[in-house]
């Protein structure tokens, strides 16, 4: 008998909690105004606009940092020929770029753990290119806000990249933001 009373009381409490939650919840209503003469919405046009906006969002800076840019090669001292981010990517064949699904073919950089693996950065450096440079963080081994650009050889790194101060934008923080 006591069990039946306990179950009944619990049931009543649950019903009461649900009732209170439903009556106290704020209900927001969204209204869309359509001033089109025919009062119709072209859904395919709206979908294309949403896609256009989302594609342009990928180039908006989520954060900006200032640090040093240097260069390194796969065979540098303390380098093993594979990148520090998973999955380990073998670069002993001279690979210096990565085919990112979202940003296309981008340079490879090493950063500190301040930037998660898979982050996409954008910077300007006339030592690298006349255009904006897009790069992906696939390696570790630097400190602070520095970036270390993967290049074909140590000679190339010292001759063309050297050390310079850059400001870079973070466009994507890690592999998957969505």
C-alpha positions in Angstrom: 0.0 0.0 0.0 2.8 2.4 0.9 4.5 1.7 -2.5 1.2 2.6 -4.3 1.0 5.9 -2.4 4.7 6.7 -3.1 4.2 6.0 -6.9 1.0 8.1 -6.9 2.7 11.0 -5.2 5.7 10.8 -7.6 3.3 10.7 -10.5 1.4 13.8 -9.3 4.7 15.6 -8.7 6.0 14.9 -12.2 2.7 16.0 -13.8 2.8 19.2 -11.6 6.4 19.9 -12.7 5.5 19.5 -16.4 2.5 21.7 -16.0 4.5 24.5 -14.3 7.3 24.2 -16.9 4.9 24.5 -19.8 3.0 27.4 -18.3 6.1 29.4 -17.4 8.0 28.9 -20.6 8.4 32.0 -22.8 7.0 31.4 -26.2 8.6 33.5 -29.0 6.9 34.0 -32.3 8.8 34.8 -35.4 6.9 36.7 -38.2 8.2 37.1 -41.7 6.8 40.0 -43.7 6.5 39.3 -47.4 5.7 42.4 -49.4 5.9 40.6 -52.7 2.8 41.4 -54.9 2.1 37.7 -55.3 2.8 36.9 -51.7 5.1 34.1 -52.7 8.6 33.2 -51.6 11.0 31.7 -54.1 12.6 29.0 -51.9 15.4 28.1 -54.2 16.5 31.8 -54.3 16.4 31.9 -50.5 18.4 28.7 -50.3 21.0 30.1 -52.7 21.3 33.2 -50.6 21.9 31.2 -47.5 24.6 29.2 -49.2 26.2 32.4 -50.5 26.2 33.9 -47.0 27.6 30.8 -45.4 30.4 30.6 -47.9 31.4 34.2 -47.3 31.4 33.6 -43.6 34.4 31.2 -43.9 36.6 34.2 -44.8 35.6 36.2 -41.7 38.3 36.4 -39.1 37.3 34.8 -35.8 40.5 36.1 -34.1 43.7 38.0 -35.0 47.2 37.5 -33.6 50.6 39.0 -34.1 53.7 36.8 -34.1 56.8 35.8 -35.9 56.8 33.9 -39.2 59.7 31.5 -39.8 60.3 28.6 -42.2 61.2 25.0 -41.6 61.7 21.8 -43.7 60.8 18.2 -43.1 64.5 17.4 -42.4 65.2 20.1 -39.9 67.0 19.3 -36.7 64.5 17.6 -34.3 62.0 17.0 -37.3 61.0 13.4 -38.0 59.4 13.8 -41.4 55.8 13.5 -40.2 53.6 16.2 -38.9 52.6 16.5 -35.2 48.8 16.7 -35.7 46.7 13.6 -36.2 46.4 11.9 -38.6 50.2 11.9 -39.0 50.9 13.2 -42.4 54.2 12.1 -44.1 56.1 15.1 -45.6 59.4 13.4 -46.6 58.3 13.6 -50.2 58.6 17.4 -50.2 54.9 18.1 -49.6 54.4 21.7 -48.3 50.6 22.1 -48.9 47.5 20.3 -47.8 44.2 19.8 -49.8 41.6 21.1 -47.3 38.0 20.3 -48.2 36.7 23.8 -47.4 39.6 26.1 -48.2 41.3 24.2 -51.1 45.1 23.8 -51.4 46.6 25.6 -48.4 50.2 25.9 -47.0 51.1 23.9 -43.9 52.3 25.7 -40.7 53.4 24.7 -37.3 52.0 26.6 -34.3 51.9 26.3 -30.6 48.9 24.6 -28.9 47.2 28.1 -28.9 45.7 27.0 -32.2 44.1 23.6 -32.5 45.2 21.2 -35.2 43.2 21.9 -38.4 42.9 25.6 -37.8 43.0 27.8 -40.9 45.0 31.1 -40.8 45.3 33.9 -43.3 48.2 36.3 -43.5 50.2 38.6 -45.8 53.9 38.1 -46.3 55.7 39.2 -49.5 58.4 36.6 -48.5 55.9 33.9 -49.2 53.5 35.3 -51.9 52.2 38.5 -53.4 48.7 37.4 -52.5 47.1 36.5 -49.2 48.5 33.2 -47.8 46.1 30.6 -46.4 47.6 27.9 -44.2 46.5 25.0 -42.0 48.0 24.1 -38.6 49.2 20.5 -39.0 52.3 20.6 -36.9 53.7 21.8 -33.5 57.0 23.0 -32.3 56.8 26.7 -31.9 55.9 28.9 -28.9 53.4 31.7 -28.4 51.8 33.2 -31.4 54.5 32.3 -33.9 53.9 30.3 -37.1 56.5 28.1 -38.8 55.8 27.7 -42.5 56.7 24.3 -44.0 59.0 24.9 -47.0 60.9 22.5 -49.4 64.4 22.9 -47.7 66.2 24.5 -44.8 68.2 26.6 -47.4 64.9 27.9 -48.8 63.7 28.7 -45.3 66.8 30.8 -44.4 67.1 32.4 -47.8 63.5 33.4 -48.6 61.5 33.2 -45.4 63.8 34.1 -42.6 62.1 35.7 -39.6 59.5 38.4 -39.8 56.7 39.8 -37.7 53.2 39.1 -39.1 49.6 39.6 -38.2 47.4 36.7 -39.0 43.6 36.0 -38.9 42.2 32.7 -37.7 39.4 31.7 -40.1 38.7 28.3 -38.6 39.6 27.1 -35.2 40.3 23.4 -35.4 39.0 20.8 -37.8 35.3 21.2 -37.4 33.5 24.2 -36.1 30.0 23.4 -37.3 
